[in-house]
Amino acid sequence: MNIVQYFKDARGELQRVSWPTREQVFEGSQAVLIFVVGLTLIVFALDWTFSTIMKQVLR
């Protein structure tokens, strides 16, 4: 199999892919963003809590 045939086959495979709609991509991106923001807030809260506890213990 030569390189030209490889790229022809790859192009053919890409044409058979079921690509998501813009709406599906937007909804998926929103879900990921909400999850990341939520997880960030949880980690921030835990960090702040343990930091405050450690400051009180070490004082």
N, CA, C and O atoms as a GROMACS GRO file, in nm:
protein
  236
    1MET      N    1   0.085  -0.118   0.000
    1MET     CA    2   0.000   0.000   0.000
    1MET      C    3   0.090   0.124   0.000
    1MET      O    4   0.175   0.140   0.087
    2ASN      N    5   0.068   0.209  -0.097
    2ASN     CA    6   0.151   0.329  -0.104
    2ASN      C    7   0.082   0.446  -0.033
    2ASN      O    8  -0.034   0.436   0.008
    3ILE      N    9   0.153   0.553  -0.018
    3ILE     CA   10   0.105   0.668   0.058
    3ILE      C   11  -0.016   0.733  -0.007
    3ILE      O   12  -0.105   0.781   0.063
    4VAL      N   13  -0.022   0.737  -0.140
    4VAL     CA   14  -0.135   0.797  -0.210
    4VAL      C   15  -0.262   0.719  -0.181
    4VAL      O   16  -0.367   0.777  -0.152
    5GLN      N   17  -0.254   0.588  -0.189
    5GLN     CA   18  -0.371   0.504  -0.162
    5GLN      C   19  -0.415   0.518  -0.016
    5GLN      O   20  -0.534   0.518   0.014
    6TYR      N   21  -0.319   0.531   0.072
    6TYR     CA   22  -0.350   0.550   0.214
    6TYR      C   23  -0.437   0.674   0.234
    6TYR      O   24  -0.539   0.668   0.303
    7PHE      N   25  -0.397   0.787   0.173
    7PHE     CA   26  -0.473   0.910   0.190
    7PHE      C   27  -0.609   0.904   0.120
    7PHE      O   28  -0.705   0.964   0.168
    8LYS      N   29  -0.619   0.835   0.009
    8LYS     CA   30  -0.748   0.816  -0.057
    8LYS      C   31  -0.842   0.736   0.034
    8LYS      O   32  -0.960   0.770   0.047
    9ASP      N   33  -0.789   0.632   0.095
    9ASP     CA   34  -0.870   0.551   0.186
    9ASP      C   35  -0.911   0.631   0.310
    9ASP      O   36  -1.024   0.620   0.357
   10ALA      N   37  -0.819   0.710   0.361
   10ALA     CA   38  -0.849   0.792   0.478
   10ALA      C   39  -0.959   0.893   0.446
   10ALA      O   40  -1.049   0.914   0.528
   11ARG      N   41  -0.952   0.954   0.330
   11ARG     CA   42  -1.056   1.049   0.289
   11ARG      C   43  -1.191   0.981   0.276
   11ARG      O   44  -1.293   1.037   0.316
   12GLY      N   45  -1.192   0.861   0.220
   12GLY     CA   46  -1.316   0.784   0.208
   12GLY      C   47  -1.376   0.752   0.344
   12GLY      O   48  -1.498   0.757   0.362
   13GLU      N   49  -1.290   0.718   0.439
   13GLU     CA   50  -1.339   0.688   0.574
   13GLU      C   51  -1.397   0.813   0.640
   13GLU      O   52  -1.499   0.805   0.709
   14LEU      N   53  -1.335   0.927   0.619
   14LEU     CA   54  -1.384   1.052   0.679
   14LEU      C   55  -1.520   1.091   0.623
   14LEU      O   56  -1.599   1.156   0.691
   15GLN      N   57  -1.548   1.054   0.500
   15GLN     CA   58  -1.678   1.085   0.440
   15GLN      C   59  -1.789   0.998   0.499
   15GLN      O   60  -1.907   1.035   0.492
   16ARG      N   61  -1.753   0.884   0.555
   16ARG     CA   62  -1.854   0.794   0.615
   16ARG      C   63  -1.879   0.824   0.762
   16ARG      O   64  -1.969   0.765   0.822
   17VAL      N   65  -1.801   0.912   0.820
   17VAL     CA   66  -1.816   0.945   0.961
   17VAL      C   67  -1.946   1.021   0.983
   17VAL      O   68  -1.984   1.106   0.902
   18SER      N   69  -2.015   0.990   1.092
   18SER     CA   70  -2.136   1.062   1.128
   18SER      C   71  -2.096   1.180   1.217
   18SER      O   72  -2.079   1.164   1.338
   19TRP      N   73  -2.080   1.296   1.156
   19TRP     CA   74  -2.033   1.413   1.229
   19TRP      C   75  -2.147   1.474   1.311
   19TRP      O   76  -2.261   1.473   1.266
   20PRO      N   77  -2.117   1.528   1.431
   20PRO     CA   78  -2.222   1.590   1.513
   20PRO      C   79  -2.266   1.724   1.452
   20PRO      O   80  -2.190   1.790   1.381
   21THR      N   81  -2.390   1.762   1.482
   21THR     CA   82  -2.440   1.890   1.437
   21THR      C   83  -2.380   2.000   1.524
   21THR      O   84  -2.320   1.973   1.629
   22ARG      N   85  -2.397   2.125   1.480
   22ARG     CA   86  -2.348   2.237   1.561
   22ARG      C   87  -2.415   2.239   1.698
   22ARG      O   88  -2.352   2.268   1.799
   23GLU      N   89  -2.544   2.207   1.699
   23GLU     CA   90  -2.618   2.207   1.825
   23GLU      C   91  -2.563   2.101   1.920
   23GLU      O   92  -2.550   2.126   2.040
   24GLN      N   93  -2.531   1.984   1.869
   24GLN     CA   94  -2.476   1.878   1.953
   24GLN      C   95  -2.339   1.918   2.009
   24GLN      O   96  -2.309   1.892   2.125
   25VAL      N   97  -2.257   1.980   1.925
   25VAL     CA   98  -2.125   2.025   1.971
   25VAL      C   99  -2.141   2.132   2.077
   25VAL      O  100  -2.070   2.131   2.178
   26PHE      N  101  -2.235   2.225   2.057
   26PHE     CA  102  -2.258   2.332   2.152
   26PHE      C  103  -2.306   2.275   2.286
   26PHE      O  104  -2.258   2.316   2.392
   27GLU      N  105  -2.400   2.182   2.282
   27GLU     CA  106  -2.451   2.121   2.405
   27GLU      C  107  -2.343   2.043   2.478
   27GLU      O  108  -2.333   2.050   2.601
   28GLY      N  109  -2.262   1.970   2.404
   28GLY     CA  110  -2.152   1.896   2.465
   28GLY      C  111  -2.050   1.988   2.528
   28GLY      O  112  -1.997   1.960   2.636
   29SER      N  113  -2.021   2.098   2.460
   29SER     CA  114  -1.925   2.196   2.514
   29SER      C  115  -1.979   2.261   2.640
   29SER      O  116  -1.904   2.285   2.735
   30GLN      N  117  -2.108   2.289   2.642
   30GLN     CA  118  -2.170   2.346   2.763
   30GLN      C  119  -2.158   2.249   2.880
   30GLN      O  120  -2.125   2.290   2.992
   31ALA      N  121  -2.186   2.123   2.855
   31ALA     CA  122  -2.179   2.023   2.962
   31ALA      C  123  -2.038   2.014   3.018
   31ALA      O  124  -2.019   2.006   3.140
   32VAL      N  125  -1.940   2.014   2.932
   32VAL     CA  126  -1.800   2.006   2.976
   32VAL      C  127  -1.763   2.131   3.056
   32VAL      O  128  -1.698   2.121   3.160
   33LEU      N  129  -1.803   2.248   3.008
   33LEU     CA  130  -1.772   2.373   3.077
   33LEU      C  131  -1.836   2.376   3.215
   33LEU      O  132  -1.771   2.415   3.312
   34ILE      N  133  -1.961   2.337   3.225
   34ILE     CA  134  -2.029   2.334   3.355
   34ILE      C  135  -1.960   2.238   3.450
   34ILE      O  136  -1.941   2.268   3.567
   35PHE      N  137  -1.922   2.121   3.400
   35PHE     CA  138  -1.853   2.023   3.483
   35PHE      C  139  -1.719   2.077   3.532
   35PHE      O  140  -1.686   2.062   3.650
   36VAL      N  141  -1.643   2.139   3.444
   36VAL     CA  142  -1.511   2.191   3.481
   36VAL      C  143  -1.525   2.303   3.585
   36VAL      O  144  -1.450   2.307   3.682
   37VAL      N  145  -1.620   2.394   3.564
   37VAL     CA  146  -1.641   2.502   3.660
   37VAL      C  147  -1.683   2.445   3.795
   37VAL      O  148  -1.633   2.488   3.899
   38GLY      N  149  -1.775   2.348   3.794
   38GLY     CA  150  -1.819   2.286   3.919
   38GLY      C  151  -1.705   2.218   3.992
   38GLY      O  152  -1.689   2.236   4.112
   39LEU      N  153  -1.626   2.141   3.920
   39LEU     CA  154  -1.513   2.073   3.981
   39LEU      C  155  -1.410   2.173   4.033
   39LEU      O  156  -1.350   2.151   4.139
   40THR      N  157  -1.389   2.280   3.961
   40THR     CA  158  -1.296   2.383   4.006
   40THR      C  159  -1.343   2.445   4.138
   40THR      O  160  -1.264   2.467   4.229
   41LEU      N  161  -1.473   2.472   4.147
   41LEU     CA  162  -1.527   2.530   4.271
   41LEU      C  163  -1.514   2.432   4.388
   41LEU      O  164  -1.484   2.474   4.500
   42ILE      N  165  -1.536   2.304   4.363
   42ILE     CA  166  -1.521   2.205   4.470
   42ILE      C  167  -1.377   2.197   4.518
   42ILE      O  168  -1.352   2.195   4.638
   43VAL      N  169  -1.283   2.193   4.425
   43VAL     CA  170  -1.141   2.186   4.462
   43VAL      C  171  -1.099   2.314   4.536
   43VAL      O  172  -1.024   2.308   4.633
   44PHE      N  173  -1.148   2.430   4.490
   44PHE     CA  174  -1.117   2.556   4.557
   44PHE      C  175  -1.170   2.555   4.700
   44PHE      O  176  -1.099   2.594   4.793
   45ALA      N  177  -1.294   2.509   4.718
   45ALA     CA  178  -1.353   2.505   4.852
   45ALA      C  179  -1.276   2.412   4.944
   45ALA      O  180  -1.250   2.445   5.060
   46LEU      N  181  -1.239   2.295   4.894
   46LEU     CA  182  -1.161   2.202   4.975
   46LEU      C  183  -1.023   2.259   5.010
   46LEU      O  184  -0.978   2.247   5.124
   47ASP      N  185  -0.959   2.321   4.914
   47ASP     CA  186  -0.828   2.381   4.937
   47ASP      C  187  -0.837   2.491   5.042
   47ASP      O  188  -0.754   2.498   5.134
   48TRP      N  189  -0.936   2.577   5.028
   48TRP     CA  190  -0.954   2.686   5.124
   48TRP      C  191  -0.983   2.632   5.264
   48TRP      O  192  -0.930   2.682   5.363
   49THR      N  193  -1.069   2.531   5.271
   49THR     CA  194  -1.105   2.472   5.401
   49THR      C  195  -0.984   2.412   5.470
   49THR      O  196  -0.957   2.441   5.586
   50PHE      N  197  -0.910   2.327   5.398
   50PHE     CA  198  -0.793   2.264   5.460
   50PHE      C  199  -0.683   2.364   5.490
   50PHE      O  200  -0.611   2.349   5.588
   51SER      N  201  -0.670   2.466   5.408
   51SER     CA  202  -0.571   2.570   5.433
   51SER      C  203  -0.605   2.644   5.562
   51SER      O  204  -0.517   2.672   5.644
   52THR      N  205  -0.732   2.676   5.578
   52THR     CA  206  -0.776   2.747   5.699
   52THR      C  207  -0.755   2.660   5.822
   52THR      O  208  -0.709   2.709   5.925
   53ILE      N  209  -0.787   2.532   5.812
   53ILE     CA  210  -0.768   2.440   5.925
   53ILE      C  211  -0.621   2.430   5.961
   53ILE      O  212  -0.585   2.433   6.079
   54MET      N  213  -0.535   2.417   5.860
   54MET     CA  214  -0.391   2.405   5.886
   54MET      C  215  -0.334   2.531   5.948
   54MET      O  216  -0.246   2.524   6.033
   55LYS      N  217  -0.384   2.647   5.905
   55LYS     CA  218  -0.336   2.773   5.965
   55LYS      C  219  -0.372   2.779   6.113
   55LYS      O  220  -0.293   2.827   6.194
   56GLN      N  221  -0.492   2.731   6.149
   56GLN     CA  222  -0.535   2.732   6.288
   56GLN      C  223  -0.454   2.631   6.370
   56GLN      O  224  -0.418   2.659   6.484
   57VAL      N  225  -0.426   2.515   6.313
   57VAL     CA  226  -0.350   2.412   6.384
   57VAL      C  227  -0.206   2.457   6.406
   57VAL      O  228  -0.151   2.434   6.513
   58LEU      N  229  -0.146   2.520   6.307
   58LEU     CA  230  -0.005   2.558   6.316
   58LEU      C  231   0.018   2.690   6.388
   58LEU      O  232   0.133   2.729   6.411
   59ARG      N  233  -0.087   2.757   6.424
   59ARG     CA  234  -0.071   2.886   6.491
   59ARG      C  235  -0.027   2.870   6.632
   59ARG      O  236  -0.009   2.969   6.702
   0.00000   0.00000   0.00000
